[in-house]
């Protein structure tokens, strides 16, 4: 019985750890996508400014 409880505890700890890692990964992806979106906006703005100069 002790082996079963230990195994179950390890399984739950592993699942929690994996879930936490996945959540952090999603947060990093979202942050990078936000950076990309801002850079694309900045690029668009600069292209529009450049078009006005020509």
PDBQT receptor file of N, H, CA, C and O in Angstrom, charges set to zero:
ATOM      1  N   UNK A   1       0.826  -1.196   0.000  1.00  0.00    +0.000 N 
ATOM      2  CA  UNK A   1       0.000   0.000   0.000  1.00  0.00    +0.000 C 
ATOM      3  C   UNK A   1       0.867   1.256   0.000  1.00  0.00    +0.000 C 
ATOM      4  O   UNK A   1       0.555   2.246  -0.663  1.00  0.00    +0.000 OA
ATOM      5  N   UNK A   2       1.954   1.196   0.751  1.00  0.00    +0.000 N 
ATOM      6  H   UNK A   2       2.208   0.393   1.289  1.00  0.00    +0.000 HD
ATOM      7  CA  UNK A   2       2.858   2.343   0.818  1.00  0.00    +0.000 C 
ATOM      8  C   UNK A   2       3.460   2.644  -0.555  1.00  0.00    +0.000 C 
ATOM      9  O   UNK A   2       3.618   3.805  -0.931  1.00  0.00    +0.000 OA
ATOM     10  N   UNK A   3       3.794   1.590  -1.296  1.00  0.00    +0.000 N 
ATOM     11  H   UNK A   3       3.666   0.647  -0.991  1.00  0.00    +0.000 HD
ATOM     12  CA  UNK A   3       4.347   1.782  -2.645  1.00  0.00    +0.000 C 
ATOM     13  C   UNK A   3       3.322   2.446  -3.557  1.00  0.00    +0.000 C 
ATOM     14  O   UNK A   3       3.667   3.304  -4.369  1.00  0.00    +0.000 OA
ATOM     15  N   UNK A   4       2.064   2.046  -3.418  1.00  0.00    +0.000 N 
ATOM     16  H   UNK A   4       1.784   1.349  -2.758  1.00  0.00    +0.000 HD
ATOM     17  CA  UNK A   4       1.009   2.632  -4.233  1.00  0.00    +0.000 C 
ATOM     18  C   UNK A   4       0.857   4.115  -3.940  1.00  0.00    +0.000 C 
ATOM     19  O   UNK A   4       0.760   4.925  -4.863  1.00  0.00    +0.000 OA
ATOM     20  N   UNK A   5       0.836   4.478  -2.659  1.00  0.00    +0.000 N 
ATOM     21  H   UNK A   5       0.914   3.820  -1.910  1.00  0.00    +0.000 HD
ATOM     22  CA  UNK A   5       0.700   5.883  -2.278  1.00  0.00    +0.000 C 
ATOM     23  C   UNK A   5       1.901   6.697  -2.739  1.00  0.00    +0.000 C 
ATOM     24  O   UNK A   5       1.742   7.822  -3.211  1.00  0.00    +0.000 OA
ATOM     25  N   UNK A   6       3.075   6.150  -2.609  1.00  0.00    +0.000 N 
ATOM     26  H   UNK A   6       3.204   5.236  -2.225  1.00  0.00    +0.000 HD
ATOM     27  CA  UNK A   6       4.281   6.832  -3.057  1.00  0.00    +0.000 C 
ATOM     28  C   UNK A   6       4.252   7.030  -4.567  1.00  0.00    +0.000 C 
ATOM     29  O   UNK A   6       4.595   8.100  -5.071  1.00  0.00    +0.000 OA
ATOM     30  N   UNK A   7       3.842   5.998  -5.277  1.00  0.00    +0.000 N 
ATOM     31  H   UNK A   7       3.564   5.129  -4.868  1.00  0.00    +0.000 HD
ATOM     32  CA  UNK A   7       3.747   6.084  -6.734  1.00  0.00    +0.000 C 
ATOM     33  C   UNK A   7       2.695   7.115  -7.155  1.00  0.00    +0.000 C 
ATOM     34  O   UNK A   7       2.920   7.897  -8.079  1.00  0.00    +0.000 OA
ATOM     35  N   UNK A   8       1.560   7.110  -6.480  1.00  0.00    +0.000 N 
ATOM     36  H   UNK A   8       1.378   6.475  -5.730  1.00  0.00    +0.000 HD
ATOM     37  CA  UNK A   8       0.500   8.068  -6.786  1.00  0.00    +0.000 C 
ATOM     38  C   UNK A   8       0.973   9.492  -6.501  1.00  0.00    +0.000 C 
ATOM     39  O   UNK A   8       0.705  10.408  -7.279  1.00  0.00    +0.000 OA
ATOM     40  N   UNK A   9       1.671   9.671  -5.391  1.00  0.00    +0.000 N 
ATOM     41  H   UNK A   9       1.889   8.926  -4.759  1.00  0.00    +0.000 HD
ATOM     42  CA  UNK A   9       2.193  10.989  -5.041  1.00  0.00    +0.000 C 
ATOM     43  C   UNK A   9       3.191  11.467  -6.101  1.00  0.00    +0.000 C 
ATOM     44  O   UNK A   9       3.151  12.626  -6.514  1.00  0.00    +0.000 OA
ATOM     45  N   UNK A  10       4.065  10.593  -6.530  1.00  0.00    +0.000 N 
ATOM     46  H   UNK A  10       4.097   9.651  -6.195  1.00  0.00    +0.000 HD
ATOM     47  CA  UNK A  10       5.033  10.952  -7.566  1.00  0.00    +0.000 C 
ATOM     48  C   UNK A  10       4.336  11.309  -8.873  1.00  0.00    +0.000 C 
ATOM     49  O   UNK A  10       4.734  12.253  -9.556  1.00  0.00    +0.000 OA
ATOM     50  N   UNK A  11       3.300  10.557  -9.218  1.00  0.00    +0.000 N 
ATOM     51  H   UNK A  11       2.976   9.791  -8.663  1.00  0.00    +0.000 HD
ATOM     52  CA  UNK A  11       2.547  10.826 -10.440  1.00  0.00    +0.000 C 
ATOM     53  C   UNK A  11       1.878  12.198 -10.373  1.00  0.00    +0.000 C 
ATOM     54  O   UNK A  11       1.932  12.961 -11.338  1.00  0.00    +0.000 OA
ATOM     55  N   UNK A  12       1.255  12.511  -9.252  1.00  0.00    +0.000 N 
ATOM     56  H   UNK A  12       1.211  11.891  -8.469  1.00  0.00    +0.000 HD
ATOM     57  CA  UNK A  12       0.583  13.807  -9.081  1.00  0.00    +0.000 C 
ATOM     58  C   UNK A  12       1.609  14.938  -9.113  1.00  0.00    +0.000 C 
ATOM     59  O   UNK A  12       1.386  15.959  -9.763  1.00  0.00    +0.000 OA
ATOM     60  N   UNK A  13       2.727  14.761  -8.419  1.00  0.00    +0.000 N 
ATOM     61  H   UNK A  13       2.908  13.931  -7.892  1.00  0.00    +0.000 HD
ATOM     62  CA  UNK A  13       3.767  15.793  -8.424  1.00  0.00    +0.000 C 
ATOM     63  C   UNK A  13       4.292  16.031  -9.834  1.00  0.00    +0.000 C 
ATOM     64  O   UNK A  13       4.526  17.172 -10.232  1.00  0.00    +0.000 OA
ATOM     65  N   UNK A  14       4.474  14.963 -10.578  1.00  0.00    +0.000 N 
ATOM     66  H   UNK A  14       4.283  14.036 -10.255  1.00  0.00    +0.000 HD
ATOM     67  CA  UNK A  14       4.940  15.072 -11.955  1.00  0.00    +0.000 C 
ATOM     68  C   UNK A  14       3.915  15.804 -12.817  1.00  0.00    +0.000 C 
ATOM     69  O   UNK A  14       4.285  16.650 -13.630  1.00  0.00    +0.000 OA
ATOM     70  N   UNK A  15       2.654  15.493 -12.650  1.00  0.00    +0.000 N 
ATOM     71  H   UNK A  15       2.353  14.805 -11.989  1.00  0.00    +0.000 HD
ATOM     72  CA  UNK A  15       1.589  16.143 -13.419  1.00  0.00    +0.000 C 
ATOM     73  C   UNK A  15       1.511  17.631 -13.085  1.00  0.00    +0.000 C 
ATOM     74  O   UNK A  15       1.347  18.460 -13.980  1.00  0.00    +0.000 OA
ATOM     75  N   UNK A  16       1.627  17.967 -11.823  1.00  0.00    +0.000 N 
ATOM     76  H   UNK A  16       1.760  17.293 -11.096  1.00  0.00    +0.000 HD
ATOM     77  CA  UNK A  16       1.588  19.368 -11.406  1.00  0.00    +0.000 C 
ATOM     78  C   UNK A  16       2.786  20.119 -11.977  1.00  0.00    +0.000 C 
ATOM     79  O   UNK A  16       2.652  21.243 -12.461  1.00  0.00    +0.000 OA
ATOM     80  N   UNK A  17       3.937  19.499 -11.918  1.00  0.00    +0.000 N 
ATOM     81  H   UNK A  17       4.046  18.585 -11.525  1.00  0.00    +0.000 HD
ATOM     82  CA  UNK A  17       5.146  20.119 -12.446  1.00  0.00    +0.000 C 
ATOM     83  C   UNK A  17       5.019  20.361 -13.946  1.00  0.00    +0.000 C 
ATOM     84  O   UNK A  17       5.379  21.429 -14.441  1.00  0.00    +0.000 OA
ATOM     85  N   UNK A  18       4.512  19.380 -14.654  1.00  0.00    +0.000 N 
ATOM     86  H   UNK A  18       4.220  18.513 -14.251  1.00  0.00    +0.000 HD
ATOM     87  CA  UNK A  18       4.333  19.511 -16.113  1.00  0.00    +0.000 C 
ATOM     88  C   UNK A  18       3.318  20.607 -16.451  1.00  0.00    +0.000 C 
ATOM     89  O   UNK A  18       3.516  21.376 -17.391  1.00  0.00    +0.000 OA
ATOM     90  N   UNK A  19       2.248  20.669 -15.689  1.00  0.00    +0.000 N 
ATOM     91  H   UNK A  19       2.087  20.044 -14.925  1.00  0.00    +0.000 HD
ATOM     92  CA  UNK A  19       1.223  21.686 -15.909  1.00  0.00    +0.000 C 
ATOM     93  C   UNK A  19       1.802  23.082 -15.675  1.00  0.00    +0.000 C 
ATOM     94  O   UNK A  19       1.534  24.007 -16.442  1.00  0.00    +0.000 OA
ATOM     95  N   UNK A  20       2.583  23.224 -14.632  1.00  0.00    +0.000 N 
ATOM     96  H   UNK A  20       2.801  22.472 -14.009  1.00  0.00    +0.000 HD
ATOM     97  CA  UNK A  20       3.217  24.508 -14.328  1.00  0.00    +0.000 C 
ATOM     98  C   UNK A  20       4.171  24.907 -15.453  1.00  0.00    +0.000 C 
ATOM     99  O   UNK A  20       4.194  26.065 -15.869  1.00  0.00    +0.000 OA
ATOM    100  N   UNK A  21       4.952  23.953 -15.941  1.00  0.00    +0.000 N 
ATOM    101  H   UNK A  21       4.934  23.012 -15.603  1.00  0.00    +0.000 HD
ATOM    102  CA  UNK A  21       5.892  24.225 -17.024  1.00  0.00    +0.000 C 
ATOM    103  C   UNK A  21       5.138  24.663 -18.278  1.00  0.00    +0.000 C 
ATOM    104  O   UNK A  21       5.548  25.611 -18.947  1.00  0.00    +0.000 OA
ATOM    105  N   UNK A  22       4.052  23.988 -18.596  1.00  0.00    +0.000 N 
ATOM    106  H   UNK A  22       3.719  23.217 -18.052  1.00  0.00    +0.000 HD
ATOM    107  CA  UNK A  22       3.256  24.329 -19.777  1.00  0.00    +0.000 C 
ATOM    108  C   UNK A  22       2.651  25.732 -19.643  1.00  0.00    +0.000 C 
ATOM    109  O   UNK A  22       2.612  26.487 -20.614  1.00  0.00    +0.000 OA
ATOM    110  N   UNK A  23       2.185  26.075 -18.447  1.00  0.00    +0.000 N 
ATOM    111  H   UNK A  23       2.217  25.461 -17.658  1.00  0.00    +0.000 HD
ATOM    112  CA  UNK A  23       1.609  27.405 -18.223  1.00  0.00    +0.000 C 
ATOM    113  C   UNK A  23       2.679  28.485 -18.412  1.00  0.00    +0.000 C 
ATOM    114  O   UNK A  23       2.419  29.523 -19.022  1.00  0.00    +0.000 OA
ATOM    115  N   UNK A  24       3.869  28.235 -17.891  1.00  0.00    +0.000 N 
ATOM    116  H   UNK A  24       4.080  27.392 -17.396  1.00  0.00    +0.000 HD
ATOM    117  CA  UNK A  24       4.959  29.193 -18.055  1.00  0.00    +0.000 C 
ATOM    118  C   UNK A  24       5.352  29.319 -19.523  1.00  0.00    +0.000 C 
ATOM    119  O   UNK A  24       5.668  30.410 -19.998  1.00  0.00    +0.000 OA
ATOM    120  N   UNK A  25       5.332  28.208 -20.229  1.00  0.00    +0.000 N 
ATOM    121  H   UNK A  25       5.076  27.322 -19.844  1.00  0.00    +0.000 HD
ATOM    122  CA  UNK A  25       5.647  28.219 -21.652  1.00  0.00    +0.000 C 
ATOM    123  C   UNK A  25       4.636  29.075 -22.417  1.00  0.00    +0.000 C 
ATOM    124  O   UNK A  25       5.019  29.880 -23.265  1.00  0.00    +0.000 OA
ATOM    125  N   UNK A  26       3.364  28.903 -22.121  1.00  0.00    +0.000 N 
ATOM    126  H   UNK A  26       3.053  28.248 -21.431  1.00  0.00    +0.000 HD
ATOM    127  CA  UNK A  26       2.324  29.689 -22.774  1.00  0.00    +0.000 C 
ATOM    128  C   UNK A  26       2.496  31.179 -22.480  1.00  0.00    +0.000 C 
ATOM    129  O   UNK A  26       2.283  32.015 -23.358  1.00  0.00    +0.000 OA
ATOM    130  N   UNK A  27       2.875  31.505 -21.266  1.00  0.00    +0.000 N 
ATOM    131  H   UNK A  27       3.048  30.825 -20.553  1.00  0.00    +0.000 HD
ATOM    132  CA  UNK A  27       3.101  32.904 -20.898  1.00  0.00    +0.000 C 
ATOM    133  C   UNK A  27       4.267  33.477 -21.700  1.00  0.00    +0.000 C 
ATOM    134  O   UNK A  27       4.187  34.605 -22.187  1.00  0.00    +0.000 OA
ATOM    135  N   UNK A  28       5.354  32.707 -21.842  1.00  0.00    +0.000 N 
ATOM    136  H   UNK A  28       5.419  31.791 -21.447  1.00  0.00    +0.000 HD
ATOM    137  CA  UNK A  28       6.493  33.175 -22.631  1.00  0.00    +0.000 C 
ATOM    138  C   UNK A  28       6.105  33.376 -24.089  1.00  0.00    +0.000 C 
ATOM    139  O   UNK A  28       6.503  34.358 -24.715  1.00  0.00    +0.000 OA
ATOM    140  N   UNK A  29       5.331  32.447 -24.623  1.00  0.00    +0.000 N 
ATOM    141  H   UNK A  29       5.007  31.649 -24.114  1.00  0.00    +0.000 HD
ATOM    142  CA  UNK A  29       4.887  32.557 -26.016  1.00  0.00    +0.000 C 
ATOM    143  C   UNK A  29       4.026  33.804 -26.198  1.00  0.00    +0.000 C 
ATOM    144  O   UNK A  29       4.208  34.551 -27.159  1.00  0.00    +0.000 OA
ATOM    145  N   UNK A  30       3.090  34.028 -25.280  1.00  0.00    +0.000 N 
ATOM    146  H   UNK A  30       2.942  33.420 -24.499  1.00  0.00    +0.000 HD
ATOM    147  CA  UNK A  30       2.224  35.203 -25.354  1.00  0.00    +0.000 C 
ATOM    148  C   UNK A  30       3.031  36.505 -25.286  1.00  0.00    +0.000 C 
ATOM    149  O   UNK A  30       2.756  37.457 -26.016  1.00  0.00    +0.000 OA
ATOM    150  N   UNK A  31       4.029  36.527 -24.399  1.00  0.00    +0.000 N 
ATOM    151  H   UNK A  31       4.252  35.754 -23.806  1.00  0.00    +0.000 HD
ATOM    152  CA  UNK A  31       4.867  37.721 -24.274  1.00  0.00    +0.000 C 
ATOM    153  C   UNK A  31       5.656  37.981 -25.554  1.00  0.00    +0.000 C 
ATOM    154  O   UNK A  31       5.760  39.124 -25.999  1.00  0.00    +0.000 OA
ATOM    155  N   UNK A  32       6.206  36.932 -26.144  1.00  0.00    +0.000 N 
ATOM    156  H   UNK A  32       6.122  36.003 -25.783  1.00  0.00    +0.000 HD
ATOM    157  CA  UNK A  32       6.961  37.088 -27.387  1.00  0.00    +0.000 C 
ATOM    158  C   UNK A  32       6.044  37.521 -28.525  1.00  0.00    +0.000 C 
ATOM    159  O   UNK A  32       6.433  38.345 -29.352  1.00  0.00    +0.000 OA
ATOM    160  N   UNK A  33       4.842  36.978 -28.574  1.00  0.00    +0.000 N 
ATOM    161  H   UNK A  33       4.526  36.309 -27.901  1.00  0.00    +0.000 HD
ATOM    162  CA  UNK A  33       3.900  37.380 -29.622  1.00  0.00    +0.000 C 
ATOM    163  C   UNK A  33       3.530  38.847 -29.472  1.00  0.00    +0.000 C 
ATOM    164  O   UNK A  33       3.371  39.556 -30.466  1.00  0.00    +0.000 OA
ATOM    165  N   UNK A  34       3.394  39.300 -28.241  1.00  0.00    +0.000 N 
ATOM    166  H   UNK A  34       3.523  38.724 -27.434  1.00  0.00    +0.000 HD
ATOM    167  CA  UNK A  34       3.108  40.712 -27.989  1.00  0.00    +0.000 C 
ATOM    168  C   UNK A  34       4.263  41.587 -28.479  1.00  0.00    +0.000 C 
ATOM    169  O   UNK A  34       4.034  42.636 -29.082  1.00  0.00    +0.000 OA
ATOM    170  N   UNK A  35       5.489  41.165 -28.224  1.00  0.00    +0.000 N 
ATOM    171  H   UNK A  35       5.675  40.313 -27.734  1.00  0.00    +0.000 HD
ATOM    172  CA  UNK A  35       6.656  41.906 -28.709  1.00  0.00    +0.000 C 
ATOM    173  C   UNK A  35       6.660  41.969 -30.231  1.00  0.00    +0.000 C 
ATOM    174  O   UNK A  35       6.928  43.019 -30.815  1.00  0.00    +0.000 OA
ATOM    175  N   UNK A  36       6.363  40.849 -30.865  1.00  0.00    +0.000 N 
ATOM    176  H   UNK A  36       6.145  39.996 -30.390  1.00  0.00    +0.000 HD
ATOM    177  CA  UNK A  36       6.323  40.794 -32.329  1.00  0.00    +0.000 C 
ATOM    178  C   UNK A  36       5.251  41.734 -32.865  1.00  0.00    +0.000 C 
ATOM    179  O   UNK A  36       5.492  42.476 -33.817  1.00  0.00    +0.000 OA
ATOM    180  N   UNK A  37       4.073  41.707 -32.259  1.00  0.00    +0.000 N 
ATOM    181  H   UNK A  37       3.877  41.104 -31.485  1.00  0.00    +0.000 HD
ATOM    182  CA  UNK A  37       2.985  42.577 -32.696  1.00  0.00    +0.000 C 
ATOM    183  C   UNK A  37       3.381  44.052 -32.598  1.00  0.00    +0.000 C 
ATOM    184  O   UNK A  37       3.094  44.835 -33.504  1.00  0.00    +0.000 OA
ATOM    185  N   UNK A  38       4.038  44.428 -31.502  1.00  0.00    +0.000 N 
ATOM    186  H   UNK A  38       4.271  43.792 -30.767  1.00  0.00    +0.000 HD
ATOM    187  CA  UNK A  38       4.474  45.819 -31.333  1.00  0.00    +0.000 C 
ATOM    188  C   UNK A  38       5.501  46.202 -32.387  1.00  0.00    +0.000 C 
ATOM    189  O   UNK A  38       5.450  47.303 -32.936  1.00  0.00    +0.000 OA
ATOM    190  N   UNK A  39       6.434  45.298 -32.673  1.00  0.00    +0.000 N 
ATOM    191  H   UNK A  39       6.475  44.404 -32.227  1.00  0.00    +0.000 HD
ATOM    192  CA  UNK A  39       7.442  45.580 -33.689  1.00  0.00    +0.000 C 
ATOM    193  C   UNK A  39       6.819  45.703 -35.074  1.00  0.00    +0.000 C 
ATOM    194  O   UNK A  39       7.232  46.547 -35.869  1.00  0.00    +0.000 OA
ATOM    195  N   UNK A  40       5.828  44.867 -35.365  1.00  0.00    +0.000 N 
ATOM    196  H   UNK A  40       5.492  44.182 -34.719  1.00  0.00    +0.000 HD
ATOM    197  CA  UNK A  40       5.141  44.964 -36.653  1.00  0.00    +0.000 C 
ATOM    198  C   UNK A  40       4.391  46.293 -36.779  1.00  0.00    +0.000 C 
ATOM    199  O   UNK A  40       4.377  46.910 -37.845  1.00  0.00    +0.000 OA
ATOM    200  N   UNK A  41       3.775  46.722 -35.687  1.00  0.00    +0.000 N 
ATOM    201  H   UNK A  41       3.786  46.221 -34.822  1.00  0.00    +0.000 HD
ATOM    202  CA  UNK A  41       3.099  48.027 -35.686  1.00  0.00    +0.000 C 
ATOM    203  C   UNK A  41       4.094  49.153 -35.926  1.00  0.00    +0.000 C 
ATOM    204  O   UNK A  41       3.835  50.073 -36.702  1.00  0.00    +0.000 OA
ATOM    205  N   UNK A  42       5.237  49.068 -35.248  1.00  0.00    +0.000 N 
ATOM    206  H   UNK A  42       5.447  48.321 -34.617  1.00  0.00    +0.000 HD
ATOM    207  CA  UNK A  42       6.278  50.081 -35.399  1.00  0.00    +0.000 C 
ATOM    208  C   UNK A  42       6.786  50.086 -36.844  1.00  0.00    +0.000 C 
ATOM    209  O   UNK A  42       6.996  51.149 -37.428  1.00  0.00    +0.000 OA
ATOM    210  N   UNK A  43       6.978  48.920 -37.402  1.00  0.00    +0.000 N 
ATOM    211  H   UNK A  43       6.807  48.057 -36.928  1.00  0.00    +0.000 HD
ATOM    212  CA  UNK A  43       7.430  48.810 -38.794  1.00  0.00    +0.000 C 
ATOM    213  C   UNK A  43       6.419  49.447 -39.734  1.00  0.00    +0.000 C 
ATOM    214  O   UNK A  43       6.786  50.203 -40.633  1.00  0.00    +0.000 OA
ATOM    215  N   UNK A  44       5.155  49.141 -39.526  1.00  0.00    +0.000 N 
ATOM    216  H   UNK A  44       4.856  48.526 -38.796  1.00  0.00    +0.000 HD
ATOM    217  CA  UNK A  44       4.097  49.708 -40.378  1.00  0.00    +0.000 C 
ATOM    218  C   UNK A  44       4.096  51.236 -40.298  1.00  0.00    +0.000 C 
ATOM    219  O   UNK A  44       3.983  51.928 -41.310  1.00  0.00    +0.000 OA
ATOM    220  N   UNK A  45       4.224  51.734 -39.086  1.00  0.00    +0.000 N 
ATOM    221  H   UNK A  45       4.316  51.172 -38.264  1.00  0.00    +0.000 HD
ATOM    222  CA  UNK A  45       4.254  53.185 -38.886  1.00  0.00    +0.000 C 
ATOM    223  C   UNK A  45       5.443  53.808 -39.619  1.00  0.00    +0.000 C 
ATOM    224  O   UNK A  45       5.299  54.839 -40.276  1.00  0.00    +0.000 OA
ATOM    225  N   UNK A  46       6.610  53.184 -39.505  1.00  0.00    +0.000 N 
ATOM    226  H   UNK A  46       6.727  52.346 -38.971  1.00  0.00    +0.000 HD
ATOM    227  CA  UNK A  46       7.797  53.710 -40.170  1.00  0.00    +0.000 C 
ATOM    228  C   UNK A  46       7.665  53.635 -41.694  1.00  0.00    +0.000 C 
ATOM    229  O   UNK A  46       8.117  54.535 -42.401  1.00  0.00    +0.000 OA
ATOM    230  N   UNK A  47       7.052  52.571 -42.193  1.00  0.00    +0.000 N 
ATOM    231  H   UNK A  47       6.686  51.840 -41.618  1.00  0.00    +0.000 HD
ATOM    232  CA  UNK A  47       6.843  52.453 -43.640  1.00  0.00    +0.000 C 
ATOM    233  C   UNK A  47       5.901  53.549 -44.130  1.00  0.00    +0.000 C 
ATOM    234  O   UNK A  47       6.107  54.114 -45.204  1.00  0.00    +0.000 OA
ATOM    235  N   UNK A  48       4.868  53.850 -43.343  1.00  0.00    +0.000 N 
ATOM    236  H   UNK A  48       4.700  53.391 -42.470  1.00  0.00    +0.000 HD
ATOM    237  CA  UNK A  48       3.950  54.922 -43.709  1.00  0.00    +0.000 C 
ATOM    238  C   UNK A  48       4.669  56.277 -43.718  1.00  0.00    +0.000 C 
ATOM    239  O   UNK A  48       4.454  57.090 -44.617  1.00  0.00    +0.000 OA
ATOM    240  N   UNK A  49       5.515  56.516 -42.723  1.00  0.00    +0.000 N 
ATOM    241  H   UNK A  49       5.689  55.856 -41.992  1.00  0.00    +0.000 HD
ATOM    242  CA  UNK A  49       6.286  57.757 -42.679  1.00  0.00    +0.000 C 
ATOM    243  C   UNK A  49       7.208  57.846 -43.880  1.00  0.00    +0.000 C 
ATOM    244  O   UNK A  49       7.319  58.904 -44.500  1.00  0.00    +0.000 OA
ATOM    245  N   UNK A  50       7.860  56.767 -44.210  1.00  0.00    +0.000 N 
ATOM    246  H   UNK A  50       7.770  55.908 -43.706  1.00  0.00    +0.000 HD
ATOM    247  CA  UNK A  50       8.762  56.744 -45.360  1.00  0.00    +0.000 C 
ATOM    248  C   UNK A  50       8.000  57.047 -46.656  1.00  0.00    +0.000 C 
ATOM    249  O   UNK A  50       8.505  57.755 -47.527  1.00  0.00    +0.000 OA
ATOM    250  N   UNK A  51       6.800  56.516 -46.775  1.00  0.00    +0.000 N 
ATOM    251  H   UNK A  51       6.390  55.940 -46.067  1.00  0.00    +0.000 HD
ATOM    252  CA  UNK A  51       5.978  56.771 -47.951  1.00  0.00    +0.000 C 
ATOM    253  C   UNK A  51       5.596  58.230 -48.083  1.00  0.00    +0.000 C 
ATOM    254  O   UNK A  51       5.442  58.730 -49.197  1.00  0.00    +0.000 OA
ATOM    255  N   UNK A  52       5.441  58.912 -46.983  1.00  0.00    +0.000 N 
ATOM    256  H   UNK A  52       5.566  58.506 -46.078  1.00  0.00    +0.000 HD
ATOM    257  CA  UNK A  52       5.076  60.324 -47.021  1.00  0.00    +0.000 C 
ATOM    258  C   UNK A  52       6.257  61.193 -47.478  1.00  0.00    +0.000 C 
ATOM    259  O   UNK A  52       6.045  62.289 -47.996  1.00  0.00    +0.000 OA
ATOM    260  N   UNK A  53       7.463  60.731 -47.298  1.00  0.00    +0.000 N 
ATOM    261  H   UNK A  53       7.635  59.841 -46.876  1.00  0.00    +0.000 HD
ATOM    262  CA  UNK A  53       8.667  61.499 -47.650  1.00  0.00    +0.000 C 
ATOM    263  C   UNK A  53       8.954  61.410 -49.141  1.00  0.00    +0.000 C 
ATOM    264  O   UNK A  53       9.650  62.263 -49.692  1.00  0.00    +0.000 OA
ATOM    265  N   UNK A  54       8.431  60.400 -49.786  1.00  0.00    +0.000 N 
ATOM    266  H   UNK A  54       7.866  59.707 -49.338  1.00  0.00    +0.000 HD
ATOM    267  CA  UNK A  54       8.782  60.207 -51.193  1.00  0.00    +0.000 C 
ATOM    268  C   UNK A  54       7.811  60.902 -52.105  1.00  0.00    +0.000 C 
ATOM    269  O   UNK A  54       7.959  60.842 -53.326  1.00  0.00    +0.000 OA
TER     270      UNK A  54
